[in-house]
């Protein structure tokens, strides 16, 4: 298969070609590796490639769902382990670490038939919303190479947007699937807490704030992926009720007339910029034209913004400490500027000062926020916000003055620039970024975030499919594609 043809297909489309015998998995792998060679020198999204870790499609495909057998795939360098392959978490502290076994999620990727060809970049410990790790160097946005693709699943998003693979793995603890999806013009859905297992090495990450999923160019690809990876494993601490039907079937169903609450401003200091507000207004008009009931809303977290940021900082940094300590013990390396970035050293030091009482207090805030956000879904079926209040920032912006920040200051900086996403991680509810708009001046993509009640990915998938049909985004492609065709 020619590379120019390969990049025009989504994952389900490629799997259909394989199923009909029109192309082999080996041919798709060759095309994907050619795409890596063509664009990765420009975007720096793929850390390494290896011969495809081919699944056999051994798992039973849910009725109504699509096969992914033979589709080239990339995993993020964090959150999933591949037996015998390196997992370095974007950190010099973990450089050279080799995973002894597959994680549960990797096993499910294999069973789905996906052909994993390598791993993608992440900020150090996935602790950021721009992908600029010292270990790898900055990952660049395919739409503008001077800008960030976002993070922390920035490498996966950049690779998919640039046509390397049609779908890739991501994790999301405060927006890390949705933010890079918005920045690169992709569809990205954060599943409900407990929908996808974190096991067996972890029961939860960041006290349930983090989840696993992927980014894609089409809604049906994300639906097919979640069909194949959702469901609990023995010992999981959270449980999301199984969907009534496959998500690949949900995207064929009418969402009905939904009650949509539109939120234009986040809780932090940063006001939503004009191009994003314009895009939000157009999205609301589109929803109304499709028969949905749209009205202005506000997001009540149940606590002040300052309390929200403080609680998240305590959870994030307290979790970082044993993680970094374990890596240092395993590698024999010190935790110092030779192995850990400035903002992470500050977060590590701040986390060491978090007391047990501080930590329990933060869990109490998590409960308050979850109850408060959950109550919104008694009044609305869906909440609509911008995914980000601004266009994708230029590389280096997040590092400005970082030497002056402590751990709380670093989290505050991240949340100030992404005030819409983290609340739904704390609440555990599903949320998605949909590439509904582009800035008319720069052409940069603008994502719109939709959130639904706990366990209601079905509502989001139905709505996403309707929006994809009403305002197709698949024809919009970044300039870097010219280098791959």
N, C-alpha and C positions, 0 to 999 in steps of 0.2 A: 504494500500500500504506500502510495506517495504521501510525503509529509503534508502537502497542500490539501490532500483529501482527508488525512487522519485528523487534522485540527478542526474540521468542519463537523465532526460527529461528537455527540455526547456519549456518556458511558453506556447507557441503555442501547443506543444506536450501534455502538461498536460490538456489544455483546450479541446483538441480533445478527450482525454480519458473521460473527464467529459461529453462532448456532446454525446459520444457513450454510456454512462451509464456504462462504465467499472470501474469508480471510482467516488466517490462523493466529493463535495467540502469539506465536513467535514473530510473525510479521508485524503485529501491533507493538510488540516489545522493541523491535528494530526501529520502528517509526518514532516511538517515544524517546528512545535513546538518541536518535537523530535530532529530535526537538531539544533535548537537553544540550547537545553540542551546539545547536544553533543559537539558543537564547540564553542559556545559563551564564555565559561570559558577560552578558549585559545585565542580568538581573540578580545573579548570585542567590538563587533560591534553593538549589539542590546541593546538599552537602557531599553526598557520594551516591553512586549507583552501584548496583550489583546484579548478577543474573537474576531474572525474575523469580521471586518467591511465589510460584504459581499455586493457587488453590485448585482443588479438583471439583469444586462445586458440590462437595460431599454433603453439605448440610441440606436439609429438606427446605426447598423454596416455598415460602408461604403462598397459599393460593392467591392469585391475583397480583403477585409481585413479580418484578422483572429480574431475570438472571443478570449477573455481572461477570460471568465466567470469561476469562481471557482479557479483561480490561486492565490496562496499565494503571498503576496506583502508586502513590507515594505516602509515606507515613511521616508525621512530625517527629522531630528528634526529642520527644518527651511525651510521656503519657501512655506509651505503648512500647513493649519490648519484643524484639525479634531474635529468636535463639541464634547465638553465634554472631550477631551483628552488633556494631557499636551503638551505644546510646549515651550521648555526651551532654545533653540538656543545655546546649549552647554555652558551656562553661569550661574554662581551662582546668577547673578543679576536677572535672569528671572526664577530661580528655583521655581517649583510649579505652574507656570502660566498655566491656563486652557483656551483653545480656546472656545469661545462662539458659533462659527458657522463654518461650512465647508467653505473653500475657493473654488473659481470656479474650480480650478484644482482638489481638492478632490472630488467635485461633479462629475467631469468627470471620475475620477478613479472608483467611485462607479458605474456610468452608464456603464462603460466598463465591469463590472462584477468582477473586481479584489477583492480579499478577503484580506483586509489590516489587518495584524496581529500584527503590532507594529511599532516602530520608531527606527531609527538608529543614531549613533553618528555623531557629527560634531565638528570641532574646534570652539572655542568661536566666535559667530556671523558669522560663516563660513568664517572667516577672516584669512585663512591660507591654506597652501597646504600640511599640515600634520595634522592628526587627533589625537591630544593629549590634549584635554581639561582637565583642572583641575577638572571640575564638574564630568566627566565620567572616567577619567584616559585614558591612551593611548590605541588606537585601533591598533591591530597588523596585519601584512600582513600574509595571510594564506600560502604564499610561503616561508616565513622566519619570524618567530615570533619575531625576534629581529629588524625587519625593519618596516618602515611605509608603510601603503597601499596608502599613498597620501591623498589629501584632496581637497576641503573640503567635498566632498561626500564620504569620506573614509569609514565610517561605512556601507553605502549601498554597496560599491564595495567589501569590505571584506566579507560581508554577502553573496553576490551573488557568489563570487569566492569560498567560503567555502561550498556552496551548501544549504544554509539556505532557500533561495528563488531563483527562476530563473531570476528574474528581480526586480529592486528596483528604487525608485525615487531618483533623484539628481538635484542639481542646479549648475550653472556654471557662474561665474562672471569674471574669469580670467584663467579658465582651470579646474574648480572644478568637472566636469564630466570626462573630458579627462585624467587628471592627475592620479586619482585613477584607472581609467580603464586601463591605461598603466601600473601602478604599480602592478596590480593584474591579468593581463592577460584577460581582458574583452573588449567587444565592448562598446564604449560610444560615442554618438553623441550629440553635442551641436546644438540645432536648431537655425534657423534664428531669429533675434530679432523680436518680435511681433508674432511669430508662436504659442506660448502658453501663455495664459493670466496669469498675476500676480494678478488679482483682487480677491475680491473687495476691500481689505484693502489697496492695493498699486496699483498705476498705472504703476510704473516702479521701479526697484531696482538698485541702483548705476547708475542712469541716463541712463538706457538702457543697461548697460554692462551685467547684469545678465539675464539668461534665465533658463527655467525649462525643464527637460527631465528625462532620466534614464540610467542605466547601465544594461547590459545583457550579457549572454554567447553566444548568436547567433544574427546574423543580423536580422533575421525575427522577433525576439521578439521585438527589438527596433523599427522596422518598424510598427509592429502591435500596439505598445504602442503609437507612435506618431500619427498614424491614429486616435486613439480614443481621444487624448487630444488636438490636434491642432485645431486652429480656434479662432477667436476673440470673446470677450465678450463686452457688451455695456460699453462704456467709455474708452476702451483701447486706449493708446496714439499712439501705433505703429500698422502697418498693414502689414502683409506678404500675398501676393496673394495666394489664395487657390491652392493646388497642382492640376495638371491636372488629376491625377488618384491616387488611394490609394498607399501609400508607400509599402504596402504588395504586390502590383502588380508590382511596380517598380523593386523590387528585382528579378523578373523573366525576366527582360528585359536586353538585351545586352547593355553595356555602350557605345559601339562603340569604335573608336580609339580616345582617349583623348590626349590633349596636357598637359603634366605634367611638371611643374617646380619644381626642387628638390633643397631644401635649407638645407644645412648641418650645418650652424652655426647661432646662434641667435645673438641678438644685444648687449647682456650684456658682462660681463667680463669672464663668464664661457665658456670654450671651450667644444664642444661635445666630450664625452669620446670614446675611441677606440671601445669597444663592440657595442656602439650605432651607430657609424659611419659604422661599418661593417654591422650591421642590415639594415641601411639605403641603403647601396650599394646593398645588396641583394634584398631589396624591389624594388629599381629602376630596377634591372635586371629582376625581376619577371614582373614588369609592361611592360618592353620592350618586353619580351617573349609573353605577351598577346596582343601585337599589338599596345600599346600606344607609343606616341612620347615623349620621356623623354629627358630633357636637364637641365643643371645646371641653377640655378636662385638665385637671392638675394631678400630679402624682404625689400622694401623701405617703411618705415613708414611715410615719408614726413616730419619728425622731427627727431632730434637726440634722441638717446636712453635715455639720461638724461632728455630731455624735456618730453619724453613719460612717464617715471617713475614718474616724478614730477606731471604731469597732473593726472595720475591715483591716486597718493597718495592724491592729493587735493580732487578728487571726492570721493574716498573711505572714507577718514577720515571726510570730511565734512558731508557725509551721516551718518557716525557712531554717530556723536554727538547727533542729535535729537532722534535717535533710542535708545541710551543708556539713555538719559534724560527721555524719555517716560517710559522705563522699571523701572528706579529708582523711578519715580513718582508713578507708579502703584504698585510697590512692597514695597515702603517705605524704601528701602535700599539705602545706600550711594554708590557712585561710587568711590571705593577705593580698596586697595589690598585684602580686605576681600571678595569682590564680583567680581572683574574684574582682569584678568591676566595682567602680566607686559607689554607685547607688546601691549595689547589693551588699557591699561591706557596711554601708550605713544602715541598711535594713537589718542585716544580721546583728549588728551591735545594738540597735534599738529593740529588736526582738528578744535579745538576752535579758533586757530589763522589764519585759512584760511579766507581771506576776500572775500567779494562779487566779487571784481574785479579778485581775484585769481580764484574763482570758474568759472566765465564767461570765463576767459582765458583758463581754463582746458577744457571747453566745445568747445572752438575754436580748441584746439588740437585734441579733439575727432573728429571733423569735418574733419580736415586735414588728420588724419590717415585713417578715413573711405574712403575719396576720393582717397587717395593714394593706399590703399589696393584694393579698388574696381577696380582701373585701371589695376591691375595685371591680372584680369580675362578677360580683352580684349585680352591678349596675351596667357593665359593659361586657360584651363578648370578646372584644379585642381592644387593646390600647395601641395607638399609633404615635410614634415619636420619630424624629430623625435618629439614625443610628449614631451619627456624630454631629456635633454642632458646627463643624468646619469642614473645608475641603482637606484632602490628604496633605499633611504638613511636609515641609522640606526635611530632608535628612539632616540630622544634627540638632534639630530644634529641641528635642527632649533632653539633650545633654547640656544645654546652656545653663551654666551656674550650678551644675549638679553637685559640685564639691561643697556647696553651702547647705545642702539638704541633709536632714536626718531621715530615718526610715519613715516617719509619719509624713514628712515633707515630700518624699518621693511618691508615696501613695496619693497624697493630696494632689500632686501635679498630674498624675495619671487620671484621677477621677475628675479633676477640673476640665480636662480635655476630652473626657468621655463620660459625661454625667448621666447619660440615658440608659446605659447597659447594665451596670453592676447590680442595680436593685433587683433585677429578675434572677440573677445568680443567687443573691441572698434569699430570695423567696423560693427559689427552686422551680420556677415556672418556665415553660418553653417560650422562646422568642426567636424571631428570624429577622435577618436583614435582606431586603428585596431591592435589587438595582433598578429602581423605577425612574431615575432621573440622571441627567448630566449637566454640569455647569456650562451654560452657553458660551462663556468666554474662553475657558481653558479646555473644555471637553472632558474634564475629570468626572468620574462617576460619583453619584450621590446616592447613598443607601437610605431606605426607610425601614425603621424597625417596627415590627408588629409583635405584640405579646399576648398570650392567652392564659387561661387558668391552668392550674396544675393538671398535667396529664392530657391536655387538649392540643396535642400536635395535630390531631385530625382537623380541627378548625383552621389551624394555620396552613396546613397543606392545601385544603380546599380553597382558601382565600388566595394563597400564592399562585395556584394553578389558574384561577380566574384572572388575576392580575397579569400573569405571564401572557395569557391569551389576549387580554384587552390592551396591554402596552408592552409588546414584545421587546426584550432587550438582547436577544441572541444575535441580532444583526450588528450590534455595537461591539467593535473589537479594538484592542489597543494597538498603537502604532508599532510596537515591538513585534507584532505578528508578521509584519513585512519581512522580518529577518528569518522567520521560520517557514516561509512559503516560497 
